[in-house]
Amino acid sequence: MNVLTRILPTRIGRSAIIASSTSNTYHFGADSKQSSSSIASTKRHFSKSPPSNMKFVQFRTGSGSSQRLGVLSEDGSKISDISESFSGDLIQLIKSGTSLDAIKAKLAGVNQVPIGDVSLLAPVTNPQKILCVGLNYRGHCEEQNKPIPKEPMFFSKFASTIVGPFDGVVAHKITDQIDWEVELAVVIGKEAKNVTRANAMDYVFGYTVAQDISARDWQKMRNGGQFLIGKSMDTFCPLGPAVVHKSLIKDPHNLVIKCDVNGVEKQKGNTSELVFRIDDIIERVTQSITLLPGDVILTGTPAGVGMHRSPPEFLKPGDVIDSEIESIGKIKNKVIADQ
């Protein structure tokens, strides 16, 4: 059983969330100790056999320490630190075209850091593009009384919206209509231009969990009805906890996807409900836009967003959003007041 262990930042609480990607059950463990300030002061273990689950994370070992790149151990309790073998972040590793076999070969004997001693960051930072697809779940169309679209509705978010899997989401003072949207995020693995559906999945590197946080007033009624500001406010794209390599996901179009707010289920669907599948999205986008390694595509959200509830529901400081996708993981973000 693959187990993914994660530590929440102090502003949410330092309980260890142990997430089983096979059973999709979650348990709360004892409080963890504070993260150590550097690799040197972190308790070290050394891998005897490299993990076969290619789940990539970015992390720090303490405040002020540099960002590091790692691979989760089989049981999720440790991170194999591959920063010495592969300089830079995950996007740079993807750009290098390094094979999984070459990565695995470097894992044996590398330093393993207990996951309780680190702060997990977003697994992808500073992609050139974040593309999003609107109205891409049948149920989400139905809850708005809108017809199923005949072609995808694309929009974008700035890369500056990205925050980590357990970071806070800021309730900006200029909006009082902040909404949740759990989404499957696709991470591109190589340059893609004029790609056909037949080979589109060859251009995918992996998958992660995303929250397409949205300020509905700015998305729908302000800014001339353009989505940009409503979708691109700082902290409006939590990602994580890991980028799971595509080889570990048997069928990305058959995954349970859900979102809870304050422990209450708000969204639950399946990626089988996608109107436009991943291969179709990639084909359509690359007819006019070149996708680059590390680019992120948010594939849409299922029914259950706050805006279309009766009465409408919106997030406020103190609310906690749990976003989960089967076999990929779970992120937990607290809404915090604008300072």
N, C-alpha and C positions, 0 to 999 in steps of 0.2 A: 504494500500500500504506500503510495507516494504521499508524503505529509509535508505541508508547507507551514513553517512557523514564522510568525511575524510579531514584531514588538511595536506597540503604539507609542507615539511621542507623548511627552509628559502632559501636554495640554489636553489629550484625550484620555490618558491613563496608561500605565505601563504594564498592563496585564498582557500575558502572552496569548495570542489567539492561535490555536492549533487547528489548521484547516485540512481536512482530508479531501483530496481531490477525487478520490474514488467514491466515497460515501456522501460527500457534500455535507458533512456534519461539522459543527464547530463547537469547541469547548474552551472555556476560559481557565487558564492556569494561574499559578502564583505570580505575584509581581516580580518583575525582573530587576536586576541591579542597574545602576546608571551605566551608560556606555563609557568605555575607557577612552582616553584622550588620543591614543595613537595606536598604530599596529604594534609598536614596540611594547606597549603596556598591556596589550590584549593577550589573553591566554591562547596559546597556539596549539594546533594539532596538525598532523601531517597525513595527507591522504595516502593510503596504501593501494587503493584501487580507484581509478577515476570513475565519477558518476556517469551513468548512461543517460540520465535525464537532462537534456540541454535546456535548463531554465536559467536565463541570464538576468542578473541583478546588478544594480549600481548602488553603492553604499558608502558611508563614512563610518569611521570607528570612534569618532568623538567630535565635539564642536571645534571647528577650525581646521580639522584634518582634511586632506585632499580626497576628492572623489575617487573611488576605486571600482574595478570591474570584477565580477565574480560569477561562479556557477553554483547553484544550490546542490547540496549533497542529496543522496537518494532519499533520506528520511526528512530532509528539510531542516535539520538541526544545525547545519554548518554551511558556510560559504567557502568554496575553494577560490582563493584570491588569485586571479590570473593577471593582475596588473603588471607584474614584472615581466611576463612573457608577451603581453599584448598591450602596448602603450595606448593611452587614449581611452575614449568611451566606447559604448557598444556600437554607435554608428560608425566610428572609425574601424572597429573590428569587422563590421558588416561590409564596409567599403573595401576592405583589404581582400575580400574574397576567400579568406582562410576557411578551409574545409572543416567540417565537424570532426573528422578523424584527426586532423592536425591539432585542433583544440583539445580533444580528448587526450592526445599524446602528451600534452603539456600539463595535464591535471595531476598525474601520478606524482606524489611527493611534494606538491605545492602546499603552502601554508593554508590551513583551514581555520576560519574564524567562527566561533560560536555565534549564531545569529542573534542571540540575546545581547551580544556586546556591540551591535552595530545599529546605525540608523539607516533604514532603507530609503533610497531616493527613487525618483521616477526612473524606470529602466531605460527610457529613451529621453534624452534631453537635446534641445536645439535642433530638431529636424528642420529641413528646409521648408517642408509643407505639412500642414494638417488639413486634410480634406474630410468633409463630412457629407453624409447623405441623409436628406430629410425624407419623411414619409416613406420609410423603407420597411416598415412592418405593417402587415395587413390590419392588425388590431389597432395600431396607432392611427391609421387612416380612418378606421371605423369610429373611434372615439371622437374624432373631429367632424364626422359626417362628410368626409371628403372621399372622392373616388380614388381607386388604386391608380397611381400615376403610370402613364405610358412610357415615360422616360425618367431617369433619376433627377432629383433636385439636389444639385451640388452647392455647397457653400464652404467657408473655411473658418478656421480659428488661428490666431497668432500662436507661434511657438512659446511666447512668453506667458501663455495661460497655463502651461504644464506645471504641476506640482506632484509631490510624491504620494505614495499609496496611503499614507497616514498623516498627511499634512492638512492644515486647516483650509477651508474655503471661506474667503472674505465676503461678508455681507456688505457690499459697497453702499455707501450712504445715498447714492443717486438712484437706487432701485429698491422697491419693496415687493418685487415679484420674482424671486429667485426660485428656480425649479430644478428638478432632478431628471436625468436621462442616462440610464446605464446603457453602455454600448460595447460591442465587440470591436476592438481596435486591431487593425492589420498593419504589420510593420513590413515595409518593402525591403527586399533583399538585394536587388540589383537594378540598374538603370532599365527603365521600361518605356519604350516608345512604339506606337502602332502595334501593340500586342493583341493577339487574338485570344478569344475565350479558350481555345483548345490548349494553349500553353500558358495561360495567365497565371495559374497557381505556381508555376516555376519561378515566378518573380516575387513570391511571398517568402519572407524570412521566418516570421512567427506571429504570435498573437498575444495581446495583453488586455486587461480590463480598463475601460475608460468611463469617466463620468463627464458627459457633455452638459455641464452646468450652464443654465441659460437665464438671463434676465428678460422675462417675457414682455415687460413694458417697453424695453428698449428694442427687443426683437420685433414686436408687432406694431407698436403705436408710436414710438419715438424714432428719430433718425430716418424719417422717410420710409419706414418699413424695411430698411436694409438690416440684415442680420448681424453685421460685423460687430458693433459695439455690444449688443446683447449677448453675443457668444464669446467675445474676446476679452472680457474683463479679467484682470489679474486673478490667478488661482482657479479659473473656470475649466480646467482640464486635468483633474487628477488621473494619474496612470499607474498601473502596477498590478500586483507587486513584482512580477517578473515578466520578461518576454519569453514565452514558451515556444521553443522551436516547432515549426510546422510538422516535423516528423513525429511529434508526440500527440498530435491531434488527428485522430482517425478521420473525423468528418466535421469540419468547422460549421457545417450547415445543419448540425443536429446537436446543439449544446443548450442546456437550460441556462437562462439568463434572468437575473432577478435583482431587485433593489428594495431595501427596507429603509424606512426613516424612523428613528427612535424605536427600533425593534418591531415596527409594524410593516408588514409586507405591502408595498405599493405597486411594484411591477413584477410580473413573472411571465416569461414567455420562452420561446425556443427559437434559435437562429434558423430553424426550418421555415419560419414565417417570413423570412426576408423576401421582399418583392424582387429586388435585384441582387443576385448572388455575387460573391466576391469576384469570381472570374468575369462576370458581366460588367461589374463596376470598373475593374482594371482595364478591360477592353475599351469601354466608352471613354474613360478619362484619358487614356494614352493616345487616343486619336488626335488630341490637341495639346495635351500637357504631358511633358516628360516627367515620370516619377523617378526619384533618385533613392539610393540606399538610405534607409532610415526614415523615409517619409511615412507618415501615419495616416491611415484611412479609418475614420469612425463610421461604422456601417449602419447606424440608425438605432432607434430605441423602440422597445415594445410598448403596448398600451399601459396606461396607469400613471402618466405624468400628472403633476399637481394642477396644471392649468385647466385640464379638461375634467376635473372632478367637480362634484356638485355638493357644496359650494367649492370653488377653487381653493387649493392649498398651496402655500408657498413656504419656503424655508426661512428660518429666523436664527439668530445667534443662539448657540447651545444645542441645536439639532444635530443629530449624528446620522450620516448616510452610509449604509452598508451596500456595496455593489459587488456582485458575485457572478462569475461565469463558470459553469461546469468544466472541470479539468484544467482550468487556467488559474483561478485563484479568487481572492476577495480583497477588496480595499475598503478602508473605513476612514471617513473624513468628517471632521466636526466643523460646523459653521461657526465662524468667529466674527466678532464685531469689527467694523472698520475703525482703524485708529487715526 
